[in-house]
Amino acid sequence: MSSPRPPGEGPDDAEVDRAFAQIVAGLRSEGSATGVNPPWPPEAPANRPAPQGPPPQGPPPPQHLGPGTPEGMATDHRSYEPPEEDDHFVPPPPPPLPAGDLHFWGIVVGLVLGPALVVLSAVVPALGAPWAFVGAVLAVGGFVLLVLRQPRRRGLGDGDDGARV
């Protein structure tokens, strides 16, 4: 809750309303075709005494330059457009799958067909337990082949500390 102002201190309500009306009128005319901004700082009311002493030093007030700034940049966040992409990366085509590598195809069949058989035998009762067992053996076999395909020793002493992509 605000405390009442003593008389004679600060602007009265009528001055505040007039200043607010000037600000709103200036904002409305800012977007007009004339392109003339209201004067800054706003003029002081006639019945208010002029400030004494030197003017305050500081940066100049911000100005809205609009979409036609010298640099061609918009100052409004709503008028942002991302820059056009001149060049974009086109990856090379992937290498073909290894046709004669039985180790690779054993891994694929074991890790794809094995869990699929386990799930199908649980959903379709006609398949039953034997197919679930076959699926589990295929999944375990695919995993074992995948582990066996890994290199036996890591090349830690060759000076290459980066990832291989």
VENZIWO-V183358 format. One record per residue. N is the residue number from 1. RES is the residue in three letters. SS is DSSP state (H for helix, E for strand, - for the rest). Layout:
# VENZIWO-V183358
{{N;RES;SS} {N;RES;SS}}
This chain:
# VENZIWO-V183358
{{1;MET;-} {2;SER;-} {3;SER;-} {4;PRO;-} {5;ARG;-} {6;PRO;-} {7;PRO;-} {8;GLY;-} {9;GLU;-} {10;GLY;-} {11;PRO;-} {12;ASP;-} {13;ASP;H} {14;ALA;H} {15;GLU;H} {16;VAL;H} {17;ASP;H} {18;ARG;H} {19;ALA;H} {20;PHE;H} {21;ALA;H} {22;GLN;H} {23;ILE;H} {24;VAL;H} {25;ALA;H} {26;GLY;H} {27;LEU;H} {28;ARG;H} {29;SER;H} {30;GLU;H} {31;GLY;-} {32;SER;-} {33;ALA;-} {34;THR;-} {35;GLY;-} {36;VAL;-} {37;ASN;-} {38;PRO;-} {39;PRO;-} {40;TRP;-} {41;PRO;-} {42;PRO;-} {43;GLU;-} {44;ALA;-} {45;PRO;-} {46;ALA;-} {47;ASN;-} {48;ARG;-} {49;PRO;-} {50;ALA;-} {51;PRO;-} {52;GLN;-} {53;GLY;-} {54;PRO;-} {55;PRO;-} {56;PRO;-} {57;GLN;-} {58;GLY;-} {59;PRO;-} {60;PRO;-} {61;PRO;-} {62;PRO;-} {63;GLN;-} {64;HIS;-} {65;LEU;-} {66;GLY;-} {67;PRO;-} {68;GLY;-} {69;THR;-} {70;PRO;-} {71;GLU;-} {72;GLY;-} {73;MET;-} {74;ALA;-} {75;THR;-} {76;ASP;-} {77;HIS;H} {78;ARG;H} {79;SER;H} {80;TYR;-} {81;GLU;-} {82;PRO;-} {83;PRO;-} {84;GLU;-} {85;GLU;-} {86;ASP;-} {87;ASP;-} {88;HIS;-} {89;PHE;-} {90;VAL;-} {91;PRO;-} {92;PRO;-} {93;PRO;-} {94;PRO;-} {95;PRO;-} {96;PRO;-} {97;LEU;-} {98;PRO;-} {99;ALA;-} {100;GLY;-} {101;ASP;-} {102;LEU;H} {103;HIS;H} {104;PHE;H} {105;TRP;H} {106;GLY;H} {107;ILE;H} {108;VAL;H} {109;VAL;H} {110;GLY;H} {111;LEU;H} {112;VAL;H} {113;LEU;H} {114;GLY;H} {115;PRO;H} {116;ALA;H} {117;LEU;H} {118;VAL;H} {119;VAL;H} {120;LEU;H} {121;SER;H} {122;ALA;H} {123;VAL;H} {124;VAL;-} {125;PRO;-} {126;ALA;-} {127;LEU;-} {128;GLY;H} {129;ALA;H} {130;PRO;H} {131;TRP;H} {132;ALA;H} {133;PHE;H} {134;VAL;H} {135;GLY;H} {136;ALA;H} {137;VAL;H} {138;LEU;H} {139;ALA;H} {140;VAL;H} {141;GLY;H} {142;GLY;H} {143;PHE;H} {144;VAL;H} {145;LEU;H} {146;LEU;H} {147;VAL;H} {148;LEU;H} {149;ARG;H} {150;GLN;-} {151;PRO;-} {152;ARG;-} {153;ARG;-} {154;ARG;-} {155;GLY;-} {156;LEU;-} {157;GLY;-} {158;ASP;-} {159;GLY;-} {160;ASP;-} {161;ASP;-} {162;GLY;-} {163;ALA;-} {164;ARG;-} {165;VAL;-}}
